[in-house]
Amino acid sequence: MKYNLSEISEVIRNRRTITPEKFSTRKVHREQLELMLSNAIWAPTHGMTQPWRFRVYLGEGMESIRQLIPELYRNTTPVEKFNQAKFDRMALRLQRSTAVIAVCMHRDPSGKIDEVEEIEAVACATQNLMLTATAYGLGTFWSTPKLLNHADCHQFLELQQGDRCLGLIYVGYPEAEWPEQHRRPLEYVTTWIENKL
């Protein structure tokens, strides 16, 4: 066997969504984020378009995104639909995180690859990123608020025509024990076709 499958399986099965409310004050280091991103770019990519783009907010750089996200929610939400608890939660999550990664898709200008395949490639890159975070003992939270599609957010992220932001990945050390989780057994989600139909 080329690799230790039990360790690989353990990392995959232990990846968790951990909301920033459960992050400790321990800082995430740039070197950790660099390895997470270095592993992210080894995701499958049809046509080798490598559509992933990352904007990493860390240290003092966090202030810009801490101001943008809650205020963009306030400014783009009709008064009758504005939810103060949601606004407060957005602000708190940004305060509790020492790093946020905006995961974006850069659309191949030739259009030779369908957009859905580019999105899938970025999603695979995001999984690589989160698995590496798990190996470090870091929690991640993939947030996809609708405001990421707003023109002001696109401008903030310096997205080009056809590009999309597929989410914000909040990164931090959990302050409590690593959460347990489960999945449906394989037989509920898998059909085996072993004989000629």
One Martini backbone bead per residue (centre of mass of N, CA, C, O) as a GRO file, in nm:
protein
  197
    1MET     BB    1   0.097   0.036   0.022
    2LYS     BB    2   0.143   0.376  -0.027
    3TYR     BB    3  -0.057   0.453   0.209
    4ASN     BB    4  -0.217   0.551   0.504
    5LEU     BB    5  -0.547   0.478   0.519
    6SER     BB    6  -0.625   0.525   0.815
    7GLU     BB    7  -0.539   0.824   0.826
    8ILE     BB    8  -0.700   0.930   0.591
    9SER     BB    9  -0.978   0.838   0.695
   10GLU     BB   10  -0.967   0.998   0.961
   11VAL     BB   11  -0.961   1.278   0.841
   12ILE     BB   12  -1.220   1.262   0.677
   13ARG     BB   13  -1.409   1.168   0.929
   14ASN     BB   14  -1.313   1.439   1.113
   15ARG     BB   15  -1.444   1.639   0.963
   16ARG     BB   16  -1.570   1.972   1.055
   17THR     BB   17  -1.825   2.179   1.146
   18ILE     BB   18  -1.716   2.490   1.295
   19THR     BB   19  -1.820   2.741   1.457
   20PRO     BB   20  -1.691   3.044   1.561
   21GLU     BB   21  -1.826   3.036   1.845
   22LYS     BB   22  -1.610   2.772   1.900
   23PHE     BB   23  -1.368   2.946   1.915
   24SER     BB   24  -1.069   3.032   2.005
   25THR     BB   25  -0.786   3.255   2.066
   26ARG     BB   26  -0.619   3.098   1.897
   27LYS     BB   27  -0.385   3.121   1.650
   28VAL     BB   28  -0.352   3.135   1.315
   29HIS     BB   29  -0.112   3.051   1.081
   30ARG     BB   30   0.019   3.116   0.778
   31GLU     BB   31   0.152   2.836   0.729
   32GLN     BB   32  -0.113   2.680   0.748
   33LEU     BB   33  -0.260   2.823   0.516
   34GLU     BB   34  -0.055   2.753   0.295
   35LEU     BB   35  -0.100   2.445   0.304
   36MET     BB   36  -0.399   2.444   0.250
   37LEU     BB   37  -0.366   2.583  -0.034
   38SER     BB   38  -0.162   2.386  -0.160
   39ASN     BB   39  -0.370   2.148  -0.147
   40ALA     BB   40  -0.609   2.270  -0.299
   41ILE     BB   41  -0.458   2.288  -0.596
   42TRP     BB   42  -0.491   1.949  -0.621
   43ALA     BB   43  -0.739   1.946  -0.764
   44PRO     BB   44  -0.957   1.881  -0.982
   45THR     BB   45  -0.921   1.988  -1.347
   46HIS     BB   46  -1.076   2.064  -1.615
   47GLY     BB   47  -0.844   2.160  -1.851
   48MET     BB   48  -0.655   2.311  -1.647
   49THR     BB   49  -0.790   2.588  -1.528
   50GLN     BB   50  -0.773   2.656  -1.234
   51PRO     BB   51  -1.034   2.836  -1.085
   52TRP     BB   52  -0.906   2.909  -0.828
   53ARG     BB   53  -0.954   3.160  -0.567
   54PHE     BB   54  -0.778   3.346  -0.304
   55ARG     BB   55  -0.874   3.527  -0.002
   56VAL     BB   56  -0.677   3.632   0.273
   57TYR     BB   57  -0.772   3.691   0.610
   58LEU     BB   58  -0.533   3.852   0.830
   59GLY     BB   59  -0.519   4.013   1.091
   60GLU     BB   60  -0.561   4.332   0.987
   61GLY     BB   61  -0.720   4.223   0.732
   62MET     BB   62  -0.991   4.158   0.889
   63GLU     BB   63  -1.130   4.440   0.909
   64SER     BB   64  -1.260   4.461   0.628
   65ILE     BB   65  -1.454   4.211   0.657
   66ARG     BB   66  -1.586   4.295   0.928
   67GLN     BB   67  -1.730   4.539   0.789
   68LEU     BB   68  -1.872   4.431   0.534
   69ILE     BB   69  -2.074   4.197   0.594
   70PRO     BB   70  -2.281   4.325   0.793
   71GLU     BB   71  -2.334   4.586   0.622
   72LEU     BB   72  -2.434   4.443   0.368
   73TYR     BB   73  -2.674   4.318   0.502
   74ARG     BB   74  -2.809   4.582   0.594
   75ASN     BB   75  -2.810   4.726   0.297
   76THR     BB   76  -2.968   4.457   0.144
   77THR     BB   77  -3.201   4.460   0.358
   78PRO     BB   78  -3.501   4.477   0.422
   79VAL     BB   79  -3.644   4.598   0.696
   80GLU     BB   80  -3.862   4.359   0.729
   81LYS     BB   81  -3.601   4.134   0.705
   82PHE     BB   82  -3.440   4.220   0.928
   83ASN     BB   83  -3.188   4.050   1.143
   84GLN     BB   84  -3.025   4.105   1.429
   85ALA     BB   85  -2.916   3.823   1.496
   86LYS     BB   86  -2.771   3.782   1.228
   87PHE     BB   87  -2.590   4.025   1.240
   88ASP     BB   88  -2.448   3.948   1.509
   89ARG     BB   89  -2.339   3.673   1.408
   90MET     BB   90  -2.160   3.780   1.185
   91ALA     BB   91  -1.981   3.955   1.367
   92LEU     BB   92  -1.888   3.734   1.565
   93ARG     BB   93  -1.752   3.541   1.363
   94LEU     BB   94  -1.536   3.752   1.279
   95GLN     BB   95  -1.418   3.794   1.568
   96ARG     BB   96  -1.344   3.478   1.625
   97SER     BB   97  -1.167   3.500   1.376
   98THR     BB   98  -0.829   3.480   1.237
   99ALA     BB   99  -0.955   3.358   0.963
  100VAL     BB  100  -1.038   3.428   0.610
  101ILE     BB  101  -1.164   3.254   0.317
  102ALA     BB  102  -1.204   3.339  -0.010
  103VAL     BB  103  -1.386   3.141  -0.238
  104CYS     BB  104  -1.310   3.137  -0.585
  105MET     BB  105  -1.424   3.172  -0.929
  106HIS     BB  106  -1.247   3.156  -1.233
  107ARG     BB  107  -1.344   3.217  -1.539
  108ASP     BB  108  -1.296   3.089  -1.832
  109PRO     BB  109  -1.277   3.282  -2.113
  110SER     BB  110  -1.343   3.051  -2.330
  111GLY     BB  111  -1.569   2.841  -2.216
  112LYS     BB  112  -1.486   2.525  -2.242
  113ILE     BB  113  -1.593   2.509  -1.952
  114ASP     BB  114  -1.825   2.441  -1.754
  115GLU     BB  115  -1.931   2.594  -1.477
  116VAL     BB  116  -1.991   2.345  -1.301
  117GLU     BB  117  -1.697   2.236  -1.319
  118GLU     BB  118  -1.565   2.476  -1.179
  119ILE     BB  119  -1.718   2.453  -0.915
  120GLU     BB  120  -1.627   2.165  -0.849
  121ALA     BB  121  -1.325   2.229  -0.830
  122VAL     BB  122  -1.353   2.429  -0.592
  123ALA     BB  123  -1.482   2.228  -0.398
  124CYS     BB  124  -1.242   2.035  -0.392
  125ALA     BB  125  -1.042   2.244  -0.285
  126THR     BB  126  -1.197   2.295  -0.022
  127GLN     BB  127  -1.167   2.011   0.091
  128ASN     BB  128  -0.862   2.006   0.105
  129LEU     BB  129  -0.842   2.243   0.299
  130MET     BB  130  -1.017   2.114   0.533
  131LEU     BB  131  -0.842   1.860   0.574
  132THR     BB  132  -0.588   2.010   0.657
  133ALA     BB  133  -0.713   2.147   0.900
  134THR     BB  134  -0.775   1.885   1.051
  135ALA     BB  135  -0.479   1.792   1.083
  136TYR     BB  136  -0.428   2.058   1.271
  137GLY     BB  137  -0.704   2.111   1.446
  138LEU     BB  138  -0.895   2.273   1.267
  139GLY     BB  139  -1.162   2.473   1.219
  140THR     BB  140  -1.448   2.487   0.989
  141PHE     BB  141  -1.650   2.737   0.798
  142TRP     BB  142  -1.898   2.729   0.543
  143SER     BB  143  -2.004   3.028   0.394
  144THR     BB  144  -2.326   3.127   0.192
  145PRO     BB  145  -2.421   3.411   0.147
  146LYS     BB  146  -2.603   3.606  -0.070
  147LEU     BB  147  -2.410   3.863  -0.060
  148LEU     BB  148  -2.183   3.740  -0.250
  149ASN     BB  149  -2.358   3.844  -0.517
  150HIS     BB  150  -2.290   4.124  -0.474
  151ALA     BB  151  -2.136   4.389  -0.620
  152ASP     BB  152  -1.977   4.488  -0.367
  153CYS     BB  153  -1.841   4.214  -0.319
  154HIS     BB  154  -1.704   4.186  -0.592
  155GLN     BB  155  -1.534   4.437  -0.559
  156PHE     BB  156  -1.388   4.360  -0.297
  157LEU     BB  157  -1.278   4.079  -0.445
  158GLU     BB  158  -1.200   4.136  -0.745
  159LEU     BB  159  -1.403   4.049  -0.956
  160GLN     BB  160  -1.483   3.920  -1.254
  161GLN     BB  161  -1.632   3.844  -1.520
  162GLY     BB  162  -1.790   3.535  -1.414
  163ASP     BB  163  -1.728   3.540  -1.135
  164ARG     BB  164  -1.719   3.367  -0.805
  165CYS     BB  165  -1.840   3.333  -0.481
  166LEU     BB  166  -1.845   3.023  -0.277
  167GLY     BB  167  -1.714   3.141  -0.005
  168LEU     BB  168  -1.653   3.136   0.348
  169ILE     BB  169  -1.365   3.050   0.542
  170TYR     BB  170  -1.357   2.970   0.866
  171VAL     BB  171  -1.078   2.990   1.101
  172GLY     BB  172  -1.007   2.766   1.390
  173TYR     BB  173  -0.982   2.690   1.718
  174PRO     BB  174  -1.117   2.486   1.921
  175GLU     BB  175  -1.243   2.506   2.263
  176ALA     BB  176  -1.336   2.217   2.233
  177GLU     BB  177  -1.421   1.930   2.164
  178TRP     BB  178  -1.437   1.718   1.923
  179PRO     BB  179  -1.687   1.648   1.729
  180GLU     BB  180  -1.933   1.441   1.667
  181GLN     BB  181  -2.039   1.202   1.405
  182HIS     BB  182  -2.255   1.105   1.123
  183ARG     BB  183  -2.367   0.856   0.885
  184ARG     BB  184  -2.504   0.701   0.657
  185PRO     BB  185  -2.516   0.413   0.542
  186LEU     BB  186  -2.410   0.293   0.243
  187GLU     BB  187  -2.680   0.135   0.161
  188TYR     BB  188  -2.853   0.414   0.134
  189VAL     BB  189  -2.645   0.544  -0.119
  190THR     BB  190  -2.599   0.258  -0.274
  191THR     BB  191  -2.552   0.115  -0.604
  192TRP     BB  192  -2.493  -0.206  -0.733
  193ILE     BB  193  -2.339  -0.296  -1.055
  194GLU     BB  194  -2.231  -0.637  -1.155
  195ASN     BB  195  -2.430  -0.694  -1.385
  196LYS     BB  196  -2.562  -0.747  -1.671
  197LEU     BB  197  -2.853  -0.586  -1.818
   0.00000   0.00000   0.00000
